[in-house]
Amino acid sequence: MRGIAALSPSKSFHLTPQPNTKTQSNTHPIQFLPKKPNNNPSFPSFSTTPSKTPIPKPNSNPTTPPLVVVGSANADIYVEIERLPKEGETISAAHGQTLAGGKGANQAVCGGKLSYPTYFVGQVGQDAHGKLVTEALEGGGVHLDYVSTVSDAPTGHAVVMLQSDGQNSIIIVGGANMRCWPDCVRDEDLEVVRSAGIVLLQREIPDFVNLQVAKEARTAGVPVILDAGGVDAPIPLELLDYIDILSPNETELVRITGMPTDSFEQISHAVTKCHEMGVKQVLVKLGAKGSALFIEGEEPIKQPIILAPRVLDTTGAGDTFTAAFAVALVEGKSKTECLRFAAAAASLCVQVKGAIPSMPDRKSVLNLLQSL
């Protein structure tokens, strides 16, 4: 997707981190279960290795509750082609390169580059791709204390076939993202979840990991957004019971509901089925048509796109949108402001090749919003 235009262009849009206070949950623009009292984390020192630095006890130098992303980390192998090959056909690629990616790592770097405290919980292999990913996370300002290096699986990777019109097709190899997770998520990893301001999940790691994390977050009163992208399989209904916002694109919404999405009316009917499945809030990414936030019992908030002057690569745009929305949400912004901020971030993303390299910084997003 390319982003979303503001409904009423404003020159005074400001988005700055908000302090964590006991009254924050009472004024939050979208209501979640209340957070446990005195659950204010203090960040461990930044580490470039999975040192598993424990989070200090609550009320020790309280600070902004972090964005915690639990998910996948990939090496994305890009090939630039004019069109997809036909069955049995071999074609040549104009260019090829390997960049860090994966939906989880993408969203974590987006949070870091938007100047919000961000932790990533995930796994990489003991290989060059793992080093590539951890260096990219580090470069994006992401805390790496909860990144594990496993010996029994390679780092996940993906083949991204980028066509001349900016669209892409992707083949994913799960690797360490899908293997070697303990049956029970480590308590030290769950501690950072309990201390979060918001948690982001995707479907490029096992469902049982997402379910444990979502349950822990619900117990701690931490809101959870599940990006529906990832494995082409039904989402367990039990998992849907423990998330606050489901964020699919149109294709994923069809896959989840089995219903058409050719018009906004059809999209609304499909979202109603999501509500019936237990999800109260659905954030739908509609590509060139923008996006819409559906909250059960309320009118949907629609947003058209912010047109980018050029579209080089849509890879990572959805991840940028979801993560930017989460950042604005945890900072206490209104629903409309969250959508606008996410829209601007996604619009900037599609103008740069690669997923992680295309994640915009906060200043660029704010400048775009103020120019509308």
Phi and psi in degrees as a GROMACS rama.xvg file:
@    title "Ramachandran Plot"
@    xaxis  label "Phi"
@    yaxis  label "Psi"
@TYPE xy
-108.38  -5.28492  ARG-2
119.942  -171.473  GLY-3
-142.647  139.069  ILE-4
-86.455  151.887  ALA-5
-69.749  144.983  ALA-6
-70.6352  -38.2543  LEU-7
-131.779  97.1132  SER-8
-51.0572  131.233  PRO-9
-128.638  141.412  SER-10
-93.4929  -0.102503  LYS-11
-117.423  25.3726  SER-12
-73.2433  123.535  PHE-13
-131.362  136.798  HIS-14
-136.868  106.228  LEU-15
-130.764  149.087  THR-16
-57.2084  139.848  PRO-17
-102.706  143.332  GLN-18
-67.1423  152.147  PRO-19
-83.0105  115.92  ASN-20
-127.906  165.016  THR-21
-68.7518  -21.1306  LYS-22
-92.1451  -3.94215  THR-23
-58.7352  -43.9755  GLN-24
-67.9632  -23.5192  SER-25
-77.0285  -20.5685  ASN-26
-111.221  10.0109  THR-27
-65.0668  137.268  HIS-28
-65.6184  -23.508  PRO-29
-125.201  125.395  ILE-30
-83.7587  132.889  GLN-31
-124.405  176.638  PHE-32
-60.9569  140.548  LEU-33
-63.5964  145.074  PRO-34
-79.5742  149.123  LYS-35
-61.2826  143.88  LYS-36
-66.4021  154.252  PRO-37
56.2408  38.6092  ASN-38
-108.052  49.3555  ASN-39
-96.3338  113.715  ASN-40
-79.4874  158.009  PRO-41
-120.885  132.258  SER-42
-76.0813  136.917  PHE-43
-69.9442  162.508  PRO-44
-63.389  148.236  SER-45
-63.8152  137.415  PHE-46
-133.928  143.226  SER-47
-98.3153  6.31033  THR-48
-128.825  155.872  THR-49
-73.2036  72.0241  PRO-50
-81.4846  -11.7483  SER-51
56.4902  40.8325  LYS-52
-60.0197  122.906  THR-53
-68.3361  149.201  PRO-54
-76.5075  131.046  ILE-55
-57.1719  160.208  PRO-56
-63.5111  152.572  LYS-57
-55.3272  151.188  PRO-58
70.8955  7.75  ASN-59
-97.0053  101.511  SER-60
52.9645  60.161  ASN-61
-58.4599  144.194  PRO-62
-146.457  -171.939  THR-63
-62.6968  129.51  THR-64
-66.7573  134.613  PRO-65
-79.1179  161.71  PRO-66
-81.5239  126.239  LEU-67
-115.655  122.007  VAL-68
-108.199  120.628  VAL-69
-110.131  116.957  VAL-70
176.66  -150.598  GLY-71
-96.487  154.459  SER-72
-136.044  125.194  ALA-73
-127.801  159.312  ASN-74
-98.0992  118.943  ALA-75
-93.5129  118.798  ASP-76
-96.5985  105.848  ILE-77
-90.0864  135.284  TYR-78
-128.656  128.666  VAL-79
-97.2317  119.628  GLU-80
-131.926  158.216  ILE-81
-74.8435  -34.6931  GLU-82
-157.868  165.717  ARG-83
-72.6928  142.907  LEU-84
-69.2825  148.989  PRO-85
-80.9915  167.98  LYS-86
-58.3226  127.435  GLU-87
79.2525  2.83986  GLY-88
-99.681  142.596  GLU-89
-110.236  128.457  THR-90
-125.119  163.886  ILE-91
-98.3029  145.653  SER-92
-98.8759  140.208  ALA-93
-69.4079  -38.3923  ALA-94
-147.436  161.65  HIS-95
-152.303  142.719  GLY-96
-159.389  163.162  GLN-97
-117.233  124.423  THR-98
-129.557  157.45  LEU-99
-70.5834  144.198  ALA-100
-165.066  -146.601  GLY-101
96.1289  137.088  GLY-102
-59.3065  -40.6268  LYS-103
-65.4778  -49.8088  GLY-104
-62.9593  -40.2202  ALA-105
-56.197  -49.1304  ASN-106
-68.0396  -35.5001  GLN-107
-65.2827  -45.9865  ALA-108
-63.5533  -37.5845  VAL-109
-59.3955  -45.4262  CYS-110
-60.9653  -43.2391  GLY-111
-63.9359  -43.4435  GLY-112
-71.4459  -20.5256  LYS-113
-86.0517  13.3471  LEU-114
65.0015  32.1903  SER-115
-112.52  136.364  TYR-116
-57.3867  122.109  PRO-117
-135.149  132.416  THR-118
-112.48  145.284  TYR-119
-117.476  129.498  PHE-120
-112.41  114.536  VAL-121
-171.043  -173.759  GLY-122
-132.836  141.755  GLN-123
-131.511  163.833  VAL-124
-90.5691  173.733  GLY-125
-88.4249  66.7077  GLN-126
-147.157  177.253  ASP-127
-63.1581  -34.186  ALA-128
-65.0562  -37.2048  HIS-129
-62.2103  -41.1325  GLY-130
-65.0464  -40.1409  LYS-131
-58.9216  -45.0613  LEU-132
-67.9826  -47.4249  VAL-133
-64.8905  -34.399  THR-134
-67.331  -36.3807  GLU-135
-68.5186  -40.6521  ALA-136
-62.079  -44.6408  LEU-137
-60.1491  -44.2599  GLU-138
-64.1041  -24.7538  GLY-139
-87.7665  2.8706  GLY-140
81.9393  20.9434  GLY-141
-89.5721  137.702  VAL-142
-72.8471  129.802  HIS-143
-105.782  11.3677  LEU-144
-59.6704  -21.0396  ASP-145
-116.213  22.9888  TYR-146
-93.4805  124.005  VAL-147
-103.337  141.85  SER-148
-104.776  121.877  THR-149
-109.419  150.712  VAL-150
-99.1221  -14.1732  SER-151
-99.1587  7.37857  ASP-152
-154.33  146.893  ALA-153
-76.3679  162.927  PRO-154
-60.1485  139.299  THR-155
-59.6524  150.928  GLY-156
-148.363  163.831  HIS-157
-140.81  145.964  ALA-158
-102.163  116.926  VAL-159
-106.837  113.826  VAL-160
-95.592  101.835  MET-161
-95.0447  117.823  LEU-162
-89.6149  164.963  GLN-163
-63.6464  -22.8367  SER-164
-88.2511  6.51565  ASP-165
91.863  -10.4709  GLY-166
-78.8395  160.308  GLN-167
-142.383  155.116  ASN-168
-125.052  141.029  SER-169
-132.092  137.451  ILE-170
-116.928  126.08  ILE-171
-108.586  135.948  ILE-172
-111.38  113.238  VAL-173
-61.2647  -46.5485  GLY-174
53.5318  -132.713  GLY-175
-64.8463  -18.7401  ALA-176
-66.0752  -33.7151  ASN-177
-107.433  -9.7521  MET-178
-122.179  161.556  ARG-179
74.1798  4.94534  CYS-180
-71.5278  138.892  TRP-181
-66.6809  152.869  PRO-182
-58.5377  -36.3277  ASP-183
-114.739  122.907  CYS-184
-59.5122  135.193  VAL-185
-56.9217  139.315  ARG-186
-62.6718  -32.9033  ASP-187
-64.0398  -31.9833  GLU-188
-74.2111  -37.1145  ASP-189
-70.0672  -24.8247  LEU-190
-62.8202  -41.1858  GLU-191
-68.707  -29.2536  VAL-192
-65.3922  -45.0205  VAL-193
-63.7482  -27.4421  ARG-194
-92.6131  2.87587  SER-195
-77.5206  160.618  ALA-196
-89.253  -29.2456  GLY-197
-161.724  149.422  ILE-198
-121.537  137.013  VAL-199
-113.053  129.849  LEU-200
-123.603  159.146  LEU-201
-140.915  -175.486  GLN-202
-114.269  36.1074  ARG-203
-107.374  13.1459  GLU-204
-128.868  166.629  ILE-205
-60.4754  145.214  PRO-206
-59.567  -34.4521  ASP-207
-67.6792  -28.2955  PHE-208
-70.8475  -48.164  VAL-209
-57.1208  -40.4447  ASN-210
-65.3069  -44.3303  LEU-211
-62.0699  -42.3624  GLN-212
-65.6289  -44.5983  VAL-213
-63.6464  -40.0415  ALA-214
-63.2884  -43.4161  LYS-215
-64.2786  -40.8815  GLU-216
-64.2515  -42.9943  ALA-217
-61.2171  -42.8046  ARG-218
-60.6369  -36.5498  THR-219
-86.8384  -1.38881  ALA-220
75.0934  25.5841  GLY-221
-98.1445  125.045  VAL-222
-67.2597  147.314  PRO-223
-126.431  131.457  VAL-224
-109.353  127.998  ILE-225
-107.041  112.272  LEU-226
-75.4375  125.074  ASP-227
-76.104  -5.68  ALA-228
-70.2767  145.305  GLY-229
139.293  -134.18  GLY-230
-62.7768  143.95  VAL-231
-87.3039  75.2924  ASP-232
-151.572  154.831  ALA-233
-58.5737  144.325  PRO-234
-80.676  127.941  ILE-235
-57.3923  133.124  PRO-236
-61.2357  -32.2054  LEU-237
-62.924  -37.6998  GLU-238
-64.6362  -42.2291  LEU-239
-60.333  -29.0564  LEU-240
-66.0183  -20.4473  ASP-241
-111.215  9.90963  TYR-242
-111.628  155.067  ILE-243
-97.6945  -36.5981  ASP-244
-133.958  128.095  ILE-245
-99.8456  131.088  LEU-246
-124.37  90.7768  SER-247
-100.305  161.262  PRO-248
-91.8949  -177.364  ASN-249
-60.3258  -44.7106  GLU-250
-61.0827  -42.9544  THR-251
-68.9048  -33.3929  GLU-252
-65.2518  -39.4343  LEU-253
-61.777  -44.8568  VAL-254
-63.9988  -38.7032  ARG-255
-71.0874  -40.5507  ILE-256
-104.348  -20.5184  THR-257
71.4275  18.6502  GLY-258
-115.151  153.481  MET-259
-71.9596  157.204  PRO-260
-136.563  38.2304  THR-261
-77.3731  -19.8455  ASP-262
-134.191  165.75  SER-263
-64.7938  -33.6383  PHE-264
-62.135  -43.195  GLU-265
-65.8066  -39.1667  GLN-266
-59.9987  -42.9851  ILE-267
-61.9561  -40.6758  SER-268
-64.8857  -39.9674  HIS-269
-64.7604  -40.2059  ALA-270
-64.42  -37.2761  VAL-271
-58.0691  -38.1832  THR-272
-65.1121  -36.7273  LYS-273
-61.4837  -41.7319  CYS-274
-58.3341  -42.8914  HIS-275
-65.4406  -25.3646  GLU-276
-81.3642  -3.94408  MET-277
114.331  -0.868568  GLY-278
-96.3933  118.916  VAL-279
-81.8564  -26.1808  LYS-280
-131.142  130.896  GLN-281
-130.301  121.984  VAL-282
-105.965  106.186  LEU-283
-100.563  126.344  VAL-284
-94.0529  119.533  LYS-285
-110.463  22.0563  LEU-286
59.4257  -128.511  GLY-287
-65.3228  -14.4758  ALA-288
-91.058  1.9369  LYS-289
95.089  -131.065  GLY-290
-159.458  173.278  SER-291
-154.312  139.746  ALA-292
-106.366  120.315  LEU-293
-108.112  122.105  PHE-294
-117.227  126.117  ILE-295
-54.3216  128.618  GLU-296
88.2723  -1.66194  GLY-297
-124.25  162.015  GLU-298
-70.3254  138.579  GLU-299
-66.4833  149.165  PRO-300
-99.1812  114.194  ILE-301
-96.688  148.594  LYS-302
-141.303  125.441  GLN-303
-78.9904  169.629  PRO-304
-78.9835  158.202  ILE-305
-92.5655  112.783  ILE-306
-66.5706  127.689  LEU-307
-82.107  142.613  ALA-308
-61.699  -25.2459  PRO-309
-153.005  148.701  ARG-310
-118.625  109.76  VAL-311
-97.6783  -34.2645  LEU-312
-163.367  121.541  ASP-313
-87.1651  -3.66584  THR-314
-59.0176  128.291  THR-315
86.654  -6.67815  GLY-316
-65.7074  -41.2744  ALA-317
-64.3026  -39.7827  GLY-318
-64.6353  -40.8057  ASP-319
-60.8578  -45.7675  THR-320
-59.5614  -49.71  PHE-321
-63.0911  -45.2806  THR-322
-67.3748  -41.2427  ALA-323
-64.8556  -39.3336  ALA-324
-59.7867  -44.35  PHE-325
-62.289  -41.5524  ALA-326
-61.3429  -48.4858  VAL-327
-62.7104  -37.281  ALA-328
-66.1301  -46.8179  LEU-329
-69.419  -21.2187  VAL-330
-83.7611  2.27455  GLU-331
85.5368  18.6796  GLY-332
-79.1487  161.465  LYS-333
-68.916  165.445  SER-334
-60.6255  -42.3115  LYS-335
-64.9561  -41.6287  THR-336
-63.7202  -38.3042  GLU-337
-60.8973  -44.5732  CYS-338
-65.663  -41.8978  LEU-339
-63.608  -45.162  ARG-340
-62.7947  -45.433  PHE-341
-62.7037  -38.2372  ALA-342
-62.8026  -46.2303  ALA-343
-63.4431  -41.2115  ALA-344
-61.9665  -44.0252  ALA-345
-67.0001  -36.9455  ALA-346
-62.4768  -39.3741  SER-347
-70.1493  -34.7199  LEU-348
-60.8395  -42.4287  CYS-349
-72.1694  -5.81346  VAL-350
-90.7701  0.407885  GLN-351
-130.599  141.478  VAL-352
-76.3865  146.41  LYS-353
92.8804  160.716  GLY-354
-86.0083  -69.9259  ALA-355
-61.8357  -41.8502  ILE-356
-61.0706  -20.6181  PRO-357
-91.3732  -4.89429  SER-358
-66.0677  125.386  MET-359
-81.4169  157.737  PRO-360
-89.7196  167.906  ASP-361
-61.5793  -41.9328  ARG-362
-60.136  -41.8941  LYS-363
-64.7218  -39.2255  SER-364
-65.5411  -46.6954  VAL-365
-65.1051  -38.0362  LEU-366
-62.1549  -40.6694  ASN-367
-64.4921  -44.101  LEU-368
-61.9806  -39.7995  LEU-369
-73.314  -15.7817  GLN-370
-87.589  -9.3447  SER-371
